Amino acid sequence: ATAVHYDSPGKWESWYNRGISWERKGEVWQPKYGIHYSTSKNGIDWECDKDLIIPFADEFEHSFGRPSVLIYEGTYFMWFAARGAGRNPKYRIGFAISSDGKNWIRDDSNSGISFNSKDLSSWDSEALAYPSVHLHEDTLYMLYNGNNYGQTGFGYATAHPHDLIRINKTINKNRS
């Protein structure tokens, strides 16, 4: 899936998944893919950067999916699905923040969502994947899939946009 933002005539931005390699893990071949960035002046012809814009969390993380980018008060916020970190094969929702859409600070602890640990039999107790975040009126809505790639459907979570301002201030304060 691809996230696209049209800012003004001559400025299109896109964040997308792209395969990097295949690695043999025992008897199984495993894909490795990440999130990349591209720009366009007309929405048809794109200039794609070859480098990853979101780093892998550790040597075991291997897959990103469905970047969802929201620009709020001049800051870029990205939610994405990631799996493999800490040898966990299940997807979880990661988070990053940027001032320009290309250079990101990853901080998954601020994704705003975590596994449902109160009810281990719930539809989202093992995996959270493929976020799609939207701002409507004064509420942020995140649509997402749960266990088994959304086999039993999808859910939504809500937050207030002011939470994004708090996250921005916290992350920038910790960088100082």
Phi and psi in degrees as GROMACS dihedral restraints (atoms count N, CA, C in turn):
[ dihedral_restraints ]
;  ai    aj    ak    al  type     phi  dphi    fc
    3     4     5     6     1  -129.0    20    10
    4     5     6     7     1   139.4    20    10
    6     7     8     9     1  -103.8    20    10
    7     8     9    10     1   130.8    20    10
    9    10    11    12     1  -126.0    20    10
   10    11    12    13     1   138.5    20    10
   12    13    14    15     1  -129.3    20    10
   13    14    15    16     1   128.6    20    10
   15    16    17    18     1  -107.2    20    10
   16    17    18    19     1   112.8    20    10
   18    19    20    21     1   -90.8    20    10
   19    20    21    22     1   -50.9    20    10
   21    22    23    24     1  -162.7    20    10
   22    23    24    25     1   167.7    20    10
   24    25    26    27     1   -51.6    20    10
   25    26    27    28     1   126.0    20    10
   27    28    29    30     1    88.9    20    10
   28    29    30    31     1     4.1    20    10
   30    31    32    33     1  -136.2    20    10
   31    32    33    34     1    99.0    20    10
   33    34    35    36     1  -114.4    20    10
   34    35    36    37     1   143.5    20    10
   36    37    38    39     1  -129.9    20    10
   37    38    39    40     1   148.1    20    10
   39    40    41    42     1  -142.8    20    10
   40    41    42    43     1   141.8    20    10
   42    43    44    45     1  -123.0    20    10
   43    44    45    46     1   127.0    20    10
   45    46    47    48     1  -147.4    20    10
   46    47    48    49     1   161.4    20    10
   48    49    50    51     1   -88.4    20    10
   49    50    51    52     1   145.4    20    10
   51    52    53    54     1  -149.0    20    10
   52    53    54    55     1   139.4    20    10
   54    55    56    57     1   -66.8    20    10
   55    56    57    58     1   142.3    20    10
   57    58    59    60     1  -109.0    20    10
   58    59    60    61     1   -47.4    20    10
   60    61    62    63     1  -166.5    20    10
   61    62    63    64     1   173.7    20    10
   63    64    65    66     1  -119.5    20    10
   64    65    66    67     1   135.4    20    10
   66    67    68    69     1  -125.9    20    10
   67    68    69    70     1   139.5    20    10
   69    70    71    72     1   -85.8    20    10
   70    71    72    73     1   123.0    20    10
   72    73    74    75     1  -117.4    20    10
   73    74    75    76     1    93.3    20    10
   75    76    77    78     1    69.1    20    10
   76    77    78    79     1  -119.8    20    10
   78    79    80    81     1   -94.3    20    10
   79    80    81    82     1     0.4    20    10
   81    82    83    84     1  -116.2    20    10
   82    83    84    85     1   138.4    20    10
   84    85    86    87     1   -89.6    20    10
   85    86    87    88     1   132.7    20    10
   87    88    89    90     1  -122.7    20    10
   88    89    90    91     1   129.7    20    10
   90    91    92    93     1   -77.0    20    10
   91    92    93    94     1   152.2    20    10
   93    94    95    96     1  -125.9    20    10
   94    95    96    97     1   121.7    20    10
   96    97    98    99     1  -144.4    20    10
   97    98    99   100     1   155.3    20    10
   99   100   101   102     1  -141.6    20    10
  100   101   102   103     1  -178.3    20    10
  102   103   104   105     1   -97.0    20    10
  103   104   105   106     1   133.2    20    10
  105   106   107   108     1  -126.1    20    10
  106   107   108   109     1   170.6    20    10
  108   109   110   111     1  -127.2    20    10
  109   110   111   112     1   141.9    20    10
  111   112   113   114     1  -143.9    20    10
  112   113   114   115     1   159.5    20    10
  114   115   116   117     1  -132.0    20    10
  115   116   117   118     1   158.3    20    10
  117   118   119   120     1  -148.5    20    10
  118   119   120   121     1   150.7    20    10
  120   121   122   123     1   -94.0    20    10
  121   122   123   124     1   -18.6    20    10
  123   124   125   126     1  -131.7    20    10
  124   125   126   127     1    -1.0    20    10
  126   127   128   129     1    81.3    20    10
  127   128   129   130     1    -0.1    20    10
  129   130   131   132     1  -115.2    20    10
  130   131   132   133     1   -51.1    20    10
  132   133   134   135     1   -95.8    20    10
  133   134   135   136     1   122.2    20    10
  135   136   137   138     1  -116.7    20    10
  136   137   138   139     1   142.1    20    10
  138   139   140   141     1  -104.7    20    10
  139   140   141   142     1   115.9    20    10
  141   142   143   144     1  -106.1    20    10
  142   143   144   145     1   130.3    20    10
  144   145   146   147     1   -79.2    20    10
  145   146   147   148     1   139.9    20    10
  147   148   149   150     1   -84.9    20    10
  148   149   150   151     1   -17.5    20    10
  150   151   152   153     1   -82.9    20    10
  151   152   153   154     1   151.0    20    10
  153   154   155   156     1   -66.7    20    10
  154   155   156   157     1   142.5    20    10
  156   157   158   159     1  -102.7    20    10
  157   158   159   160     1   -16.9    20    10
  159   160   161   162     1  -116.8    20    10
  160   161   162   163     1   122.1    20    10
  162   163   164   165     1   -75.3    20    10
  163   164   165   166     1   154.1    20    10
  165   166   167   168     1   -69.9    20    10
  166   167   168   169     1   144.2    20    10
  168   169   170   171     1   -70.1    20    10
  169   170   171   172     1   -33.6    20    10
  171   172   173   174     1  -160.7    20    10
  172   173   174   175     1  -175.5    20    10
  174   175   176   177     1   -68.6    20    10
  175   176   177   178     1   -15.9    20    10
  177   178   179   180     1   -93.1    20    10
  178   179   180   181     1   -24.0    20    10
  180   181   182   183     1   -66.4    20    10
  181   182   183   184     1   136.6    20    10
  183   184   185   186     1  -140.2    20    10
  184   185   186   187     1   -11.0    20    10
  186   187   188   189     1  -141.1    20    10
  187   188   189   190     1   133.7    20    10
  189   190   191   192     1  -116.7    20    10
  190   191   192   193     1   153.6    20    10
  192   193   194   195     1  -150.0    20    10
  193   194   195   196     1   150.2    20    10
  195   196   197   198     1    49.0    20    10
  196   197   198   199     1    67.5    20    10
  198   199   200   201     1   -66.2    20    10
  199   200   201   202     1   136.4    20    10
  201   202   203   204     1  -126.0    20    10
  202   203   204   205     1   118.2    20    10
  204   205   206   207     1  -114.5    20    10
  205   206   207   208     1   132.9    20    10
  207   208   209   210     1  -126.2    20    10
  208   209   210   211     1   131.3    20    10
  210   211   212   213     1  -104.6    20    10
  211   212   213   214     1   122.0    20    10
  213   214   215   216     1  -135.4    20    10
  214   215   216   217     1   123.5    20    10
  216   217   218   219     1    49.1    20    10
  217   218   219   220     1    43.3    20    10
  219   220   221   222     1    81.6    20    10
  220   221   222   223     1     1.3    20    10
  222   223   224   225     1  -113.8    20    10
  223   224   225   226     1   141.3    20    10
  225   226   227   228     1   -92.8    20    10
  226   227   228   229     1   132.8    20    10
  228   229   230   231     1  -123.0    20    10
  229   230   231   232     1   131.8    20    10
  231   232   233   234     1  -126.8    20    10
  232   233   234   235     1   133.0    20    10
  234   235   236   237     1  -114.1    20    10
  235   236   237   238     1   145.8    20    10
  237   238   239   240     1  -155.5    20    10
  238   239   240   241     1   160.3    20    10
  240   241   242   243     1   -91.5    20    10
  241   242   243   244     1   140.6    20    10
  243   244   245   246     1  -143.3    20    10
  244   245   246   247     1   146.2    20    10
  246   247   248   249     1  -145.1    20    10
  247   248   249   250     1   156.9    20    10
  249   250   251   252     1   106.0    20    10
  250   251   252   253     1   -24.2    20    10
  252   253   254   255     1   -60.4    20    10
  253   254   255   256     1   139.1    20    10
  255   256   257   258     1    63.5    20    10
  256   257   258   259     1    22.4    20    10
  258   259   260   261     1    65.6    20    10
  259   260   261   262     1    20.1    20    10
  261   262   263   264     1   -89.2    20    10
  262   263   264   265     1   117.3    20    10
  264   265   266   267     1   -77.5    20    10
  265   266   267   268     1   -10.1    20    10
  267   268   269   270     1   -89.0    20    10
  268   269   270   271     1   147.7    20    10
  270   271   272   273     1   -70.8    20    10
  271   272   273   274     1   148.8    20    10
  273   274   275   276     1  -139.3    20    10
  274   275   276   277     1   167.5    20    10
  276   277   278   279     1   -97.8    20    10
  277   278   279   280     1   123.7    20    10
  279   280   281   282     1   -98.5    20    10
  280   281   282   283     1   172.7    20    10
  282   283   284   285     1  -148.6    20    10
  283   284   285   286     1   144.6    20    10
  285   286   287   288     1  -148.3    20    10
  286   287   288   289     1   160.6    20    10
  288   289   290   291     1  -135.1    20    10
  289   290   291   292     1   147.7    20    10
  291   292   293   294     1  -149.2    20    10
  292   293   294   295     1   150.9    20    10
  294   295   296   297     1   -94.2    20    10
  295   296   297   298     1   -15.9    20    10
  297   298   299   300     1  -129.7    20    10
  298   299   300   301     1    -2.7    20    10
  300   301   302   303     1    85.9    20    10
  301   302   303   304     1    -8.7    20    10
  303   304   305   306     1  -115.1    20    10
  304   305   306   307     1   -39.1    20    10
  306   307   308   309     1  -105.0    20    10
  307   308   309   310     1   118.5    20    10
  309   310   311   312     1  -117.4    20    10
  310   311   312   313     1   149.4    20    10
  312   313   314   315     1  -110.2    20    10
  313   314   315   316     1   117.1    20    10
  315   316   317   318     1   -87.3    20    10
  316   317   318   319     1   132.1    20    10
  318   319   320   321     1  -152.0    20    10
  319   320   321   322     1    82.0    20    10
  321   322   323   324     1   -59.9    20    10
  322   323   324   325     1   -23.4    20    10
  324   325   326   327     1   -64.6    20    10
  325   326   327   328     1   -15.5    20    10
  327   328   329   330     1  -102.9    20    10
  328   329   330   331     1    18.0    20    10
  330   331   332   333     1   -65.9    20    10
  331   332   333   334     1   -23.2    20    10
  333   334   335   336     1    87.0    20    10
  334   335   336   337     1     3.5    20    10
  336   337   338   339     1  -149.6    20    10
  337   338   339   340     1   144.9    20    10
  339   340   341   342     1  -144.0    20    10
  340   341   342   343     1   171.7    20    10
  342   343   344   345     1   -59.2    20    10
  343   344   345   346     1   150.4    20    10
  345   346   347   348     1   -79.5    20    10
  346   347   348   349     1    90.3    20    10
  348   349   350   351     1   -84.0    20    10
  349   350   351   352     1    -9.4    20    10
  351   352   353   354     1   -77.6    20    10
  352   353   354   355     1   -32.4    20    10
  354   355   356   357     1  -129.0    20    10
  355   356   357   358     1    94.7    20    10
  357   358   359   360     1   -68.1    20    10
  358   359   360   361     1    -8.7    20    10
  360   361   362   363     1   -99.0    20    10
  361   362   363   364     1     2.7    20    10
  363   364   365   366     1   -71.5    20    10
  364   365   366   367     1   164.7    20    10
  366   367   368   369     1   -68.2    20    10
  367   368   369   370     1   -14.7    20    10
  369   370   371   372     1  -127.3    20    10
  370   371   372   373     1    33.5    20    10
  372   373   374   375     1   -83.6    20    10
  373   374   375   376     1   -18.6    20    10
  375   376   377   378     1  -113.0    20    10
  376   377   378   379     1   -31.0    20    10
  378   379   380   381     1  -145.2    20    10
  379   380   381   382     1   147.0    20    10
  381   382   383   384     1  -132.5    20    10
  382   383   384   385     1   123.7    20    10
  384   385   386   387     1  -145.2    20    10
  385   386   387   388     1   160.9    20    10
  387   388   389   390     1    52.8    20    10
  388   389   390   391     1    58.8    20    10
  390   391   392   393     1   -68.9    20    10
  391   392   393   394     1   147.3    20    10
  393   394   395   396     1  -136.6    20    10
  394   395   396   397     1   110.9    20    10
  396   397   398   399     1  -107.4    20    10
  397   398   399   400     1   134.8    20    10
  399   400   401   402     1  -138.8    20    10
  400   401   402   403     1   145.5    20    10
  402   403   404   405     1  -103.4    20    10
  403   404   405   406     1   123.6    20    10
  405   406   407   408     1  -131.2    20    10
  406   407   408   409     1   121.3    20    10
  408   409   410   411     1    52.3    20    10
  409   410   411   412     1  -114.1    20    10
  411   412   413   414     1  -114.3    20    10
  412   413   414   415     1    29.9    20    10
  414   415   416   417     1  -137.2    20    10
  415   416   417   418     1   136.6    20    10
  417   418   419   420     1   -89.6    20    10
  418   419   420   421     1   133.2    20    10
  420   421   422   423     1  -118.3    20    10
  421   422   423   424     1   130.6    20    10
  423   424   425   426     1  -116.3    20    10
  424   425   426   427     1   117.6    20    10
  426   427   428   429     1   -92.5    20    10
  427   428   429   430     1   141.2    20    10
  429   430   431   432     1  -156.9    20    10
  430   431   432   433     1   159.7    20    10
  432   433   434   435     1   -95.4    20    10
  433   434   435   436     1   153.7    20    10
  435   436   437   438     1  -106.1    20    10
  436   437   438   439     1  -142.0    20    10
  438   439   440   441     1   -55.1    20    10
  439   440   441   442     1   148.6    20    10
  441   442   443   444     1    53.6    20    10
  442   443   444   445     1    45.2    20    10
  444   445   446   447     1    59.8    20    10
  445   446   447   448     1    31.1    20    10
  447   448   449   450     1    84.5    20    10
  448   449   450   451     1    24.5    20    10
  450   451   452   453     1   -53.8    20    10
  451   452   453   454     1   -35.1    20    10
  453   454   455   456     1  -101.6    20    10
  454   455   456   457     1    14.1    20    10
  456   457   458   459     1   118.9    20    10
  457   458   459   460     1  -162.0    20    10
  459   460   461   462     1  -133.3    20    10
  460   461   462   463     1   164.1    20    10
  462   463   464   465     1  -129.6    20    10
  463   464   465   466     1  -177.9    20    10
  465   466   467   468     1  -142.2    20    10
  466   467   468   469     1   152.9    20    10
  468   469   470   471     1  -128.5    20    10
  469   470   471   472     1   153.8    20    10
  471   472   473   474     1  -126.5    20    10
  472   473   474   475     1   156.3    20    10
  474   475   476   477     1  -154.9    20    10
  475   476   477   478     1   168.2    20    10
  477   478   479   480     1   -97.2    20    10
  478   479   480   481     1   141.2    20    10
  480   481   482   483     1   -56.2    20    10
  481   482   483   484     1   -26.8    20    10
  483   484   485   486     1   -63.1    20    10
  484   485   486   487     1   -22.5    20    10
  486   487   488   489     1   -61.8    20    10
  487   488   489   490     1   -32.7    20    10
  489   490   491   492     1   -66.8    20    10
  490   491   492   493     1   -38.7    20    10
  492   493   494   495     1   -64.7    20    10
  493   494   495   496     1   -42.3    20    10
  495   496   497   498     1   -60.8    20    10
  496   497   498   499     1   -45.2    20    10
  498   499   500   501     1   -61.3    20    10
  499   500   501   502     1   -45.7    20    10
  501   502   503   504     1   -58.1    20    10
  502   503   504   505     1   -47.8    20    10
  504   505   506   507     1   -63.8    20    10
  505   506   507   508     1   -42.2    20    10
  507   508   509   510     1   -63.4    20    10
  508   509   510   511     1   -47.7    20    10
  510   511   512   513     1   -65.1    20    10
  511   512   513   514     1   -43.8    20    10
  513   514   515   516     1   -67.0    20    10
  514   515   516   517     1   -34.6    20    10
  516   517   518   519     1   -65.5    20    10
  517   518   519   520     1   -42.6    20    10
  519   520   521   522     1   -68.6    20    10
  520   521   522   523     1   -22.3    20    10
  522   523   524   525     1   -79.0    20    10
  523   524   525   526     1   -23.4    20    10
